[in-house]
Amino acid sequence: MRRRPSPGRAVRRFITEFAKWSVSVTPKRVIAEGDLVAVQSHCVNTPGERGRAVIDRFRVRDGKIVEHWDAMQDVPETSANDNTMF
């Protein structure tokens, strides 16, 4: 899991760049407790690709993101069991 120590700057840069992409982001789960929020999403960069499972964790203070961590994993073509990524 990566920690983003300056999430405000990173979020602004992400929003600017995100507008240029043809990325599909489908939130699968959102969990919040206290000042922590976790979002599990399925992100697909190019239509037709399997995409990635992404977990974003945020710490929020006064309605603003003050910390951000993320982890990503490619969605495999096959699975060794019946469990899905989502």
N, C-alpha and C positions, 0 to 999 in steps of 0.2 A: 504494500500500500504506500502510495506517495503522499507526502504532506506538502501542501502549497502554503507557505508562510505569508504570502501577500495575496490573499484571494480577491480583494477588491480590484486590483490591477489585472489579475488573471481573468476574472469574470468579464471585465470590460473588453479585454482583448478577445476572449472567446466569443462574446456576442458579436463583435465586429467581424471576426473571421467566419463564424457560423453562418451568417447571412449569405456568404459566398458559396457555401457547400450545398450539395444535394443529399444531405444526411437525413436519415429517418431515425428519430429517437422515440421509442415507445416505453414509457414508464410501466413497470410491472408491479412494483411494490414501493410504498412510501411509509416509513416508520418514523415517528417523532416521539421524543421523550425529553422533557426539560428543554435544554438549549441545544440538543443534538437532533439532527435529521439525517436519515439514510434513505437513498433512492436507488433501487435496482432498475436498470433500464436495458433494453435491447437496442443497440445502435447498429445501423446498417449504413455504410459509406456509399455503396453503389447498389442500386436495385438489382435483385437477383443473388446477391451474396448472402452468406449465412450471418455475417456480422459478428458482433462482440457482446458479451455480457459485461455490463459496467456497474460498479457500485460506487456511488458518490456519498461521502459523509461530510456533513457541514456542521459547524458550530455557529450558532446565531446569537447575536447580542443586539438589542435595541432594533430589531427588524432587519439587521444587516448581517451578511456572512462575514465572520471574522477568522474562520479557519476552514480549510477544505482538504480532504484526503480522497484519493480514488484508487481503484484497482480495476483492471480489465483482463478479459480472457476471451480468446477467439471461440466462437461456437463451433464445436467439432462436427465433422460430417456424420460420424457415428458415435454411439455411446457404449460403454462397456456394461451398462445396466439400463433400467427403465427410467431412471431419474433424468429429468430435463434440466436445462440451464435456468429455466424460469419456473 
